[in-house]
Amino acid sequence: MTKLSETGEELTDIELAILLSFVAGQHCLIQTEDDAVDPLRDELQLIASNVFGFSHIVVQCDESTSVEDFSNGILVKGAAGQDTRNKDDHRILSRAQV
């Protein structure tokens, strides 16, 4: 068995889904029931840090979140105060409990 296949077998379903989305260059959409949002968010934060070594933030969204609020939450401020996207700074988005 190759090192890659051994590593793939050690990943959880969520970790594998995230890895495949990175490889494919696509966003990973993960859905869950309302009562599982917090545990899923916590697991995604651990995966981002511990498995992939990414920094992260959580953007809480609800029906009153404006496009501007959302945009400001996912953009990284550069040294000159400009909004930039850093490929190593991934965002974890969650919907606030209503």
All heavy atoms as an XYZ file, in Angstrom:
751
protein
N       0.847     -1.179      0.000
C       0.000      0.000      0.000
C       0.898      1.250      0.000
O       1.880      1.303      0.704
C      -0.891     -0.026      1.241
C      -2.080      0.877      1.131
S      -3.192      0.750      2.563
C      -4.150     -0.665      2.073
N       0.537      2.241     -0.782
C       1.344      3.446     -0.860
C       1.064      4.367      0.325
O       0.050      4.237      1.004
C       1.050      4.221     -2.164
O      -0.287      4.714     -2.096
C       1.249      3.355     -3.384
N       1.981      5.283      0.557
C       1.840      6.251      1.660
C       0.554      7.067      1.490
O      -0.161      7.313      2.451
C       3.074      7.163      1.677
C       3.028      8.242      2.711
C       3.475      7.738      4.049
C       3.664      8.917      4.968
N       3.291      8.631      6.316
N       0.243      7.476      0.245
C      -0.950      8.273     -0.005
C      -2.214      7.491      0.319
O      -3.120      8.007      0.974
C      -0.988      8.749     -1.462
C      -2.184      9.604     -1.861
C      -2.258     10.858     -1.007
C      -2.109      9.971     -3.330
N      -2.300      6.239     -0.099
C      -3.504      5.461      0.186
C      -3.629      5.175      1.677
O      -4.729      5.137      2.217
C      -3.520      4.158     -0.618
O      -2.413      3.350     -0.293
N      -2.507      4.991      2.365
C      -2.546      4.800      3.819
C      -3.064      6.054      4.500
O      -3.881      5.985      5.412
C      -1.156      4.456      4.352
C      -0.673      3.086      3.970
C       0.773      2.846      4.364
O       1.378      3.712      5.035
O       1.302      1.792      3.990
N      -2.590      7.203      4.049
C      -3.050      8.475      4.621
C      -4.530      8.662      4.362
O      -5.278      9.072      5.241
C      -2.247      9.652      4.031
O      -0.870      9.449      4.319
C      -2.697     10.977      4.602
N      -4.976      8.366      3.145
C      -6.389      8.505      2.791
C      -7.284      7.637      3.640
O      -8.389      8.034      4.020
N      -6.822      6.453      3.981
C      -7.618      5.551      4.810
C      -7.710      6.029      6.250
O      -8.624      5.651      6.979
C      -7.040      4.142      4.759
C      -7.261      3.472      3.423
C      -6.689      2.061      3.370
O      -6.149      1.591      4.385
O      -6.782      1.450      2.301
N      -6.784      6.857      6.699
C      -6.779      7.367      8.066
C      -7.677      8.583      8.243
O      -7.985      8.962      9.370
C      -5.349      7.727      8.489
C      -4.422      6.537      8.562
C      -2.973      6.914      8.804
O      -2.681      8.112      8.967
O      -2.139      6.004      8.815
N      -8.107      9.217      7.150
C      -8.925     10.426      7.229
C     -10.378     10.091      7.548
O     -10.903      9.071      7.099
C      -8.870     11.196      5.909
C      -7.520     11.749      5.490
C      -7.610     12.374      4.108
C      -6.998     12.752      6.495
N     -11.029     10.978      8.301
C     -12.467     10.837      8.538
C     -13.199     11.243      7.257
O     -12.602     11.798      6.325
C     -12.936     11.747      9.688
O     -12.792     13.116      9.283
C     -12.163     11.479     10.963
N     -14.502     11.007      7.214
C     -15.292     11.375      6.041
C     -15.209     12.877      5.763
O     -15.068     13.304      4.622
C     -16.761     10.973      6.220
C     -16.958      9.468      6.200
O     -16.037      8.749      5.761
O     -18.040      9.011      6.621
N     -15.300     13.683      6.824
C     -15.244     15.141      6.640
C     -13.862     15.569      6.171
O     -13.733     16.401      5.270
C     -15.653     15.880      7.937
C     -17.124     15.617      8.248
C     -15.395     17.378      7.808
C     -17.591     16.199      9.558
N     -12.811     15.008      6.765
C     -11.447     15.346      6.350
C     -11.222     14.985      4.891
O     -10.629     15.761      4.132
C     -10.430     14.613      7.228
C     -10.416     15.083      8.661
C      -9.646     14.156      9.583
O      -9.269     13.038      9.184
O      -9.425     14.570     10.740
N     -11.718     13.829      4.468
C     -11.567     13.402      3.078
C     -12.341     14.322      2.138
O     -11.831     14.704      1.081
C     -12.024     11.956      2.912
C     -11.850     11.349      1.527
C     -10.382     11.405      1.082
C     -12.359      9.917      1.506
N     -13.549     14.717      2.521
C     -14.345     15.630      1.700
C     -13.625     16.962      1.511
O     -13.579     17.517      0.412
C     -15.721     15.854      2.322
N     -13.036     17.473      2.587
C     -12.303     18.739      2.516
C     -11.059     18.592      1.639
O     -10.779     19.432      0.784
C     -11.946     19.238      3.931
C     -13.223     19.598      4.692
C     -10.997     20.429      3.870
C     -13.019     19.842      6.168
N     -10.319     17.500      1.832
C      -9.125     17.255      1.013
C      -9.481     17.178     -0.465
O      -8.817     17.793     -1.310
C      -8.428     15.972      1.460
C      -7.210     15.554      0.623
C      -6.116     16.613      0.681
C      -6.693     14.201      1.077
N     -10.539     16.449     -0.793
C     -10.944     16.328     -2.195
C     -11.362     17.679     -2.774
O     -11.089     17.966     -3.941
C     -12.074     15.306     -2.338
C     -11.665     13.857     -2.100
C     -12.892     12.948     -2.103
C     -10.638     13.397     -3.118
N     -12.003     18.515     -1.957
C     -12.384     19.840     -2.458
C     -11.147     20.691     -2.729
O     -11.099     21.428     -3.713
C     -13.329     20.549     -1.486
O     -12.658     20.977     -0.324
N     -10.113     20.573     -1.884
C      -8.861     21.301     -2.123
C      -8.201     20.824     -3.412
O      -7.764     21.626     -4.234
C      -7.873     21.116     -0.975
C      -8.254     21.799      0.298
C      -7.840     21.287      1.520
C      -9.015     22.957      0.313
C      -8.172     21.913      2.707
C      -9.360     23.591      1.491
C      -8.938     23.066      2.691
N      -8.136     19.511     -3.588
C      -7.496     18.931     -4.777
C      -8.239     19.357     -6.041
O      -7.626     19.686     -7.054
C      -7.431     17.395     -4.671
C      -6.998     16.769     -5.976
C      -6.489     16.979     -3.540
N      -9.573     19.380     -5.964
C     -10.389     19.747     -7.121
C     -10.470     21.259     -7.324
O     -10.969     21.726     -8.340
C     -11.794     19.176     -6.964
N      -9.990     22.033     -6.337
C     -10.066     23.491     -6.444
C     -11.488     24.002     -6.335
O     -11.835     25.036     -6.907
N     -12.318     23.295     -5.584
C     -13.727     23.655     -5.440
C     -14.056     23.899     -3.973
O     -13.365     23.421     -3.082
C     -14.624     22.517     -5.968
C     -14.418     22.211     -7.428
C     -14.843     23.356     -8.319
O     -15.890     23.970     -8.114
N     -14.033     23.656     -9.316
N     -15.134     24.627     -3.731
C     -15.603     24.834     -2.362
C     -16.227     23.549     -1.850
O     -16.801     22.784     -2.608
C     -16.639     25.960     -2.304
C     -16.075     27.284     -2.674
N     -15.302     28.031     -1.819
C     -16.153     27.993     -3.818
C     -14.933     29.141     -2.414
N     -15.430     29.148     -3.631
N     -16.123     23.335     -0.570
C     -16.706     22.162      0.061
C     -17.946     22.610      0.826
O     -17.858     23.448      1.720
C     -15.692     21.519      1.003
S     -16.267     20.008      1.762
N     -19.102     22.090      0.460
C     -20.352     22.438      1.127
C     -20.727     21.293      2.048
O     -20.901     20.158      1.606
C     -21.462     22.670      0.093
C     -22.847     22.967      0.631
C     -22.848     24.245      1.451
C     -23.839     23.067     -0.505
N     -20.826     21.592      3.339
C     -21.176     20.590      4.336
C     -22.455     21.049      5.008
O     -22.520     22.166      5.527
C     -20.051     20.410      5.374
C     -18.768     19.955      4.673
C     -20.475     19.429      6.453
C     -17.563     19.896      5.575
N     -23.470     20.207      4.990
C     -24.749     20.543      5.600
C     -24.984     19.660      6.813
O     -24.522     18.520      6.863
C     -25.885     20.335      4.602
C     -25.806     21.273      3.413
C     -26.921     21.013      2.430
O     -27.228     19.875      2.116
N     -27.537     22.089      1.960
N     -25.727     20.206      7.774
C     -26.075     19.443      8.966
C     -27.383     19.968      9.534
O     -27.869     21.028      9.141
C     -24.950     19.516     10.019
O     -25.216     18.562     11.040
C     -24.818     20.904     10.611
N     -27.917     19.229     10.460
C     -29.140     19.643     11.155
C     -28.810     20.820     12.069
O     -27.672     20.980     12.509
C     -29.701     18.478     11.979
C     -30.044     17.253     11.154
C     -31.183     17.503     10.179
O     -32.125     18.250     10.526
O     -31.117     16.957      9.061
N     -29.819     21.631     12.390
C     -29.606     22.816     13.226
C     -28.955     22.485     14.569
O     -28.098     23.226     15.039
C     -30.932     23.555     13.477
C     -31.420     24.313     12.253
O     -30.626     24.484     11.300
O     -32.594     24.725     12.242
N     -29.349     21.371     15.177
C     -28.798     21.051     16.496
C     -27.371     20.507     16.436
O     -26.731     20.316     17.461
C     -29.704     20.078     17.247
C     -29.894     18.747     16.532
O     -29.602     18.652     15.328
O     -30.352     17.792     17.201
N     -26.850     20.282     15.233
C     -25.488     19.769     15.079
C     -24.521     20.830     14.545
O     -23.360     20.528     14.290
C     -25.486     18.553     14.163
N     -24.994     22.069     14.378
C     -24.148     23.128     13.820
C     -22.927     23.398     14.709
O     -21.799     23.457     14.229
C     -24.949     24.431     13.579
C     -24.026     25.595     13.251
C     -25.951     24.232     12.456
N     -23.142     23.553     15.995
C     -22.018     23.868     16.896
C     -20.971     22.757     16.946
O     -19.781     23.037     16.810
C     -22.521     24.213     18.294
C     -23.258     25.546     18.345
O     -23.019     26.400     17.450
O     -24.080     25.743     19.260
N     -21.367     21.486     17.127
C     -20.346     20.430     17.117
C     -19.618     20.318     15.767
O     -18.412     20.083     15.731
C     -21.128     19.152     17.409
C     -22.397     19.589     18.045
C     -22.679     20.963     17.507
N     -20.346     20.524     14.663
C     -19.712     20.474     13.345
C     -18.717     21.616     13.194
O     -17.600     21.419     12.719
C     -20.756     20.521     12.230
C     -20.191     20.547     10.809
C     -19.368     19.294     10.519
C     -21.310     20.704      9.796
N     -19.106     22.811     13.626
C     -18.195     23.957     13.575
C     -16.927     23.665     14.362
O     -15.813     23.900     13.889
C     -18.876     25.208     14.128
C     -17.972     26.442     14.084
C     -18.368     27.516     15.068
N     -18.337     26.985     16.415
C     -19.333     27.137     17.299
N     -20.405     27.816     16.995
N     -19.242     26.611     18.509
N     -17.090     23.111     15.560
C     -15.934     22.787     16.400
C     -15.028     21.764     15.712
O     -13.801     21.891     15.734
C     -16.384     22.263     17.759
C     -17.122     23.313     18.571
O     -17.022     24.519     18.253
O     -17.823     22.917     19.539
N     -15.636     20.747     15.095
C     -14.847     19.729     14.398
C     -14.112     20.330     13.199
O     -12.940     20.035     12.966
C     -15.735     18.578     13.938
C     -14.944     17.474     13.281
C     -15.762     16.253     12.933
O     -16.972     16.207     13.235
O     -15.177     15.327     12.349
N     -14.781     21.201     12.449
C     -14.137     21.840     11.297
C     -12.968     22.721     11.726
O     -11.942     22.770     11.045
C     -15.161     22.649     10.498
C     -16.181     21.826      9.724
C     -17.269     22.726      9.155
C     -15.517     21.010      8.630
N     -13.106     23.398     12.853
C     -11.999     24.214     13.365
C     -10.798     23.338     13.709
O      -9.658     23.684     13.394
C     -12.444     25.007     14.598
C     -13.387     26.139     14.269
C     -13.881     26.838     15.518
O     -14.435     26.214     16.418
N     -13.685     28.141     15.565
N     -11.051     22.200     14.354
C      -9.965     21.280     14.688
C      -9.311     20.711     13.433
O      -8.084     20.608     13.347
C     -10.484     20.141     15.573
C     -10.843     20.526     16.998
C     -11.524     19.356     17.706
C      -9.608     20.970     17.754
N     -10.124     20.356     12.448
C      -9.594     19.813     11.196
C      -8.737     20.862     10.498
O      -7.635     20.561     10.024
C     -10.738     19.329     10.278
C     -11.394     18.076     10.872
C     -10.232     19.060      8.865
C     -12.687     17.671     10.185
N      -9.231     22.102     10.432
C      -8.473     23.171      9.763
C      -7.100     23.332     10.408
O      -6.083     23.422      9.717
C      -9.250     24.482      9.817
N      -7.067     23.350     11.730
C      -5.809     23.567     12.454
C      -4.931     22.330     12.503
O      -3.758     22.371     12.128
C      -6.095     24.001     13.890
O      -6.756     25.225     13.914
N      -5.498     21.225     12.971
C      -4.698     20.044     13.290
C      -4.368     19.158     12.100
O      -3.303     18.553     12.065
C      -5.393     19.207     14.365
C      -5.571     19.976     15.659
O      -4.911     20.976     15.895
N      -6.472     19.523     16.494
N      -5.290     19.045     11.142
C      -5.059     18.149     10.003
C      -4.378     18.890      8.864
O      -3.408     18.397      8.283
C      -6.385     17.511      9.525
C      -6.165     16.668      8.279
C      -7.009     16.673     10.636
N      -4.870     20.098      8.537
C      -4.366     20.817      7.378
C      -3.444     21.974      7.727
O      -2.829     22.576      6.849
C      -5.529     21.299      6.507
C      -6.334     20.154      5.929
C      -7.588     19.856      6.412
C      -5.809     19.364      4.922
C      -8.324     18.796      5.893
C      -6.529     18.304      4.408
C      -7.786     18.016      4.888
N      -3.343     22.335      8.998
C      -2.442     23.395      9.419
C      -2.857     24.782      8.971
O      -2.022     25.671      8.824
N      -4.158     25.006      8.781
C      -4.667     26.301      8.338
C      -5.110     27.140      9.525
O      -5.591     26.626     10.528
C      -5.881     26.141      7.415
C      -5.586     25.465      6.118
C      -6.451     24.515      5.607
C      -4.453     25.773      5.384
C      -6.203     23.908      4.391
C      -4.195     25.166      4.167
C      -5.073     24.229      3.674
N      -4.967     28.451      9.378
C      -5.617     29.350     10.326
C      -7.074     29.462      9.885
O      -7.421     29.108      8.765
C      -4.931     30.717     10.317
O      -5.006     31.291      9.040
N      -7.941     29.942     10.771
C      -9.347     30.004     10.432
C     -10.064     31.027     11.302
O      -9.538     31.462     12.323
C     -10.007     28.630     10.622
C      -9.917     28.158     12.041
N      -8.801     27.518     12.518
C     -10.762     28.263     13.083
C      -8.977     27.233     13.791
N     -10.154     27.684     14.168
N     -11.244     31.398     10.856
C     -12.162     32.196     11.656
C     -13.556     31.613     11.456
O     -13.779     30.830     10.543
C     -12.174     33.691     11.270
C     -12.701     33.874      9.855
C     -10.828     34.324     11.439
C     -13.140     35.284      9.568
N     -14.468     31.987     12.324
C     -15.864     31.593     12.178
C     -16.661     32.852     11.898
O     -16.549     33.839     12.623
C     -16.392     30.897     13.456
C     -17.882     30.618     13.337
C     -15.612     29.618     13.718
N     -17.443     32.841     10.847
C     -18.318     33.950     10.505
C     -19.739     33.518     10.829
O     -20.267     32.593     10.217
C     -18.207     34.330      9.009
C     -19.157     35.469      8.675
C     -16.778     34.703      8.654
N     -20.336     34.140     11.841
C     -21.713     33.816     12.215
C     -22.663     34.581     11.300
O     -22.565     35.800     11.184
C     -21.985     34.198     13.676
C     -21.205     33.395     14.680
C     -21.716     31.966     14.830
O     -22.710     31.555     14.247
N     -20.998     31.202     15.621
N     -23.549     33.867     10.655
C     -24.503     34.476      9.725
C     -25.924     34.164     10.166
O     -26.195     33.092     10.699
C     -24.303     33.924      8.316
S     -22.665     34.200      7.634
N     -26.811     35.111      9.944
C     -28.239     34.876     10.126
C     -28.970     35.684      9.066
O     -28.341     36.288      8.194
C     -28.708     35.196     11.550
C     -28.477     36.645     11.950
O     -28.478     37.532     11.066
O     -28.301     36.900     13.153
N     -30.296     35.692      9.123
C     -31.050     36.360      8.063
C     -30.811     37.867      8.000
O     -31.078     38.503      6.986
C     -32.549     36.053      8.155
C     -33.212     36.243      9.482
C     -33.030     35.071     10.443
O     -32.771     33.937     10.044
O     -33.126     35.341     11.638
N     -30.242     38.474      9.057
C     -29.966     39.912      9.025
C     -28.547     40.236      8.536
O     -28.191     41.404      8.430
C     -30.181     40.524     10.418
O     -29.202     40.042     11.320
N     -27.740     39.216      8.235
C     -26.373     39.441      7.759
C     -26.413     40.021      6.348
O     -26.989     39.422      5.440
C     -25.564     38.124      7.748
O     -25.580     37.568      9.061
C     -24.134     38.359      7.305
N     -25.801     41.180      6.170
C     -25.774     41.811      4.848
C     -24.623     41.229      4.025
O     -23.713     40.595      4.563
C     -25.593     43.327      4.979
O     -24.276     43.616      5.439
N     -24.671     41.464      2.726
C     -23.590     41.028      1.847
C     -22.285     41.695      2.270
O     -21.223     41.064      2.291
C     -23.920     41.349      0.368
C     -22.735     41.061     -0.526
C     -25.143     40.571     -0.084
N     -22.358     42.955      2.658
C     -21.161     43.674      3.104
C     -20.590     43.051      4.378
O     -19.376     42.860      4.499
C     -21.474     45.155      3.332
C     -20.258     45.962      3.721
C     -20.570     47.442      3.881
O     -21.666     47.892      3.506
O     -19.692     48.152      4.399
N     -21.464     42.722      5.329
C     -21.008     42.067      6.563
C     -20.324     40.747      6.244
O     -19.265     40.431      6.788
C     -22.176     41.795      7.516
C     -22.793     43.058      8.079
O     -22.111     44.113      8.099
O     -23.978     42.991      8.489
N     -20.938     39.960      5.374
C     -20.388     38.668      4.989
C     -19.043     38.854      4.293
O     -18.065     38.185      4.620
C     -21.366     37.919      4.084
C     -20.863     36.578      3.644
C     -20.940     35.493      4.503
C     -20.321     36.400      2.384
C     -20.474     34.247      4.103
C     -19.858     35.167      1.985
C     -19.940     34.087      2.845
N     -18.981     39.785      3.344
C     -17.738     40.043      2.613
C     -16.619     40.476      3.547
O     -15.484     40.010      3.435
C     -17.942     41.127      1.550
O     -18.847     40.699      0.578
N     -16.926     41.362      4.477
C     -15.918     41.812      5.441
C     -15.436     40.668      6.328
O     -14.276     40.645      6.746
C     -16.457     42.953      6.302
C     -16.599     44.237      5.522
O     -15.937     44.451      4.521
N     -17.502     45.094      5.978
N     -16.309     39.712      6.603
C     -15.948     38.587      7.446
C     -15.021     37.589      6.779
O     -14.247     36.915      7.452
N     -15.084     37.489      5.442
C     -14.272     36.475      4.763
C     -13.015     37.034      4.115
O     -12.189     36.265      3.644
C     -15.093     35.695      3.707
C     -15.586     36.603      2.591
C     -16.231     34.954      4.364
C     -16.234     35.878      1.436
N     -12.853     38.343      4.123
C     -11.653     38.930      3.537
C     -10.608     39.185      4.609
O     -10.930     39.507      5.749
C     -11.991     40.240      2.821
C     -12.891     40.088      1.593
C     -13.241     41.463      1.036
C     -12.231     39.238      0.528
N      -9.361     39.030      4.233
C      -8.238     39.231      5.148
C      -7.658     40.607      4.887
O      -7.431     40.985      3.748
C      -7.153     38.153      4.919
C      -5.966     38.386      5.829
C      -7.739     36.775      5.118
N      -7.417     41.366      5.947
C      -6.801     42.690      5.800
C      -5.310     42.530      5.569
O      -4.613     41.882      6.349
C      -7.034     43.543      7.043
C      -8.489     43.854      7.305
C      -9.034     44.818      6.303
C     -10.467     45.169      6.663
N     -11.108     45.966      5.662
N      -4.805     43.109      4.474
C      -3.383     43.069      4.161
C      -2.616     44.104      4.968
O      -3.181     44.880      5.737
N      -1.326     44.131      4.775
C      -0.461     45.054      5.518
C      -0.856     46.503      5.292
O      -0.758     47.334      6.187
C       0.994     44.825      5.127
N      -1.307     46.837      4.084
C      -1.677     48.214      3.769
C      -3.156     48.464      4.037
O      -3.695     49.473      3.626
C      -1.358     48.511      2.303
N      -3.836     47.523      4.731
C      -5.249     47.695      5.024
C      -6.150     47.274      3.883
O      -7.353     47.428      3.955
N      -5.566     46.730      2.809
C      -6.367     46.290      1.673
C      -6.902     44.892      1.946
O      -6.262     44.080      2.597
C      -5.529     46.270      0.398
C      -4.990     47.619      0.002
C      -4.069     47.513     -1.200
O      -3.594     46.442     -1.543
N      -3.821     48.636     -1.843
N      -8.094     44.619      1.407
C      -8.653     43.283      1.524
C      -7.909     42.358      0.572
O      -7.747     42.650     -0.603
C     -10.139     43.288      1.163
C     -10.974     43.987      2.220
O     -10.555     43.968      3.389
O     -12.022     44.540      1.880
N      -7.421     41.257      1.107
C      -6.723     40.269      0.285
C      -7.204     38.890      0.676
O      -7.710     38.676      1.763
C      -5.201     40.330      0.506
O      -4.939     40.057      1.885
C      -4.621     41.675      0.121
N      -7.030     37.949     -0.209
C      -7.348     36.561      0.089
C      -6.042     35.801      0.189
O      -5.219     35.849     -0.706
C      -8.220     35.943     -1.000
C      -9.593     36.552     -1.027
C     -10.427     35.916     -2.114
N     -11.602     36.699     -2.332
C     -12.790     36.379     -1.844
N     -12.955     35.299     -1.165
N     -13.827     37.150     -2.064
N      -5.861     35.116      1.282
C      -4.663     34.336      1.520
C      -5.044     32.874      1.412
O      -5.896     32.400      2.144
C      -4.115     34.662      2.914
C      -2.863     33.890      3.246
O      -2.588     32.856      2.663
N      -2.115     34.400      4.198
N      -4.423     32.135      0.498
C      -4.809     30.742      0.278
C      -4.611     29.885      1.519
O      -5.220     28.836      1.650
C      -4.046     30.143     -0.891
C      -2.558     29.996     -0.641
C      -1.867     29.343     -1.798
C      -0.392     29.184     -1.446
N       0.295     28.291     -2.292
N      -3.770     30.302      2.454
C      -3.536     29.520      3.660
C      -4.397     29.974      4.829
O      -4.261     29.479      5.926
C      -2.059     29.598      4.069
C      -1.166     28.902      3.064
O      -1.637     27.926      2.449
O      -0.028     29.340      2.895
N      -5.292     30.925      4.611
C      -6.169     31.427      5.660
C      -7.593     31.080      5.266
O      -8.252     31.832      4.583
C      -5.996     32.938      5.807
C      -6.738     33.487      7.013
O      -7.097     32.695      7.892
O      -6.964     34.701      7.040
N      -8.068     29.935      5.676
C      -9.380     29.444      5.256
C     -10.440     29.808      6.277
O     -10.173     29.899      7.465
C      -9.311     27.928      5.037
C      -8.374     27.595      3.929
N      -8.763     27.577      2.617
C      -7.057     27.320      3.936
C      -7.716     27.290      1.865
N      -6.670     27.132      2.638
N     -11.621     29.985      5.800
C     -12.741     30.441      6.629
C     -13.703     29.308      6.895
O     -14.005     28.515      6.017
C     -13.507     31.566      5.925
C     -12.660     32.707      5.442
C     -11.943     33.329      6.573
N     -11.360     34.593      6.160
C     -10.479     35.215      6.868
N     -10.050     34.726      7.985
N      -9.988     36.354      6.462
N     -14.210     29.254      8.100
C     -15.259     28.327      8.451
C     -16.505     29.163      8.654
O     -16.542     30.058      9.487
C     -14.918     27.537      9.720
C     -13.683     26.671      9.470
C     -16.100     26.702     10.167
C     -13.182     25.946     10.682
N     -17.533     28.869      7.875
C     -18.751     29.649      7.915
C     -19.830     28.827      8.599
O     -19.987     27.649      8.362
C     -19.211     30.001      6.494
C     -18.151     30.661      5.619
C     -18.691     30.885      4.227
C     -17.682     31.959      6.228
N     -20.599     29.443      9.455
C     -21.700     28.740     10.097
C     -22.903     29.651     10.185
O     -22.784     30.866     10.178
C     -21.296     28.244     11.483
O     -21.109     29.320     12.360
N     -24.050     29.034     10.258
C     -25.304     29.781     10.406
C     -25.615     29.836     11.883
O     -25.600     28.822     12.581
C     -26.418     29.065      9.641
C     -27.720     29.779      9.661
C     -28.698     29.143      8.703
N     -28.778     27.711      8.827
C     -29.570     27.070      9.676
N     -30.343     27.733     10.504
N     -29.594     25.764      9.709
N     -25.918     31.024     12.367
C     -26.229     31.203     13.792
C     -27.540     30.479     14.121
O     -28.440     30.405     13.289
C     -26.340     32.674     14.137
N     -27.639     29.970     15.318
C     -28.887     29.350     15.760
C     -29.965     30.424     15.841
O     -29.738     31.491     16.369
C     -28.698     28.704     17.140
C     -27.693     27.582     17.143
C     -28.216     26.352     16.424
O     -29.405     26.176     16.264
N     -27.299     25.514     15.997
N     -31.127     30.130     15.297
C     -32.221     31.094     15.296
C     -33.242     30.717     16.353
O     -33.531     29.616     16.590
C     -32.896     31.141     13.909
C     -34.000     32.173     13.899
C     -31.868     31.442     12.853
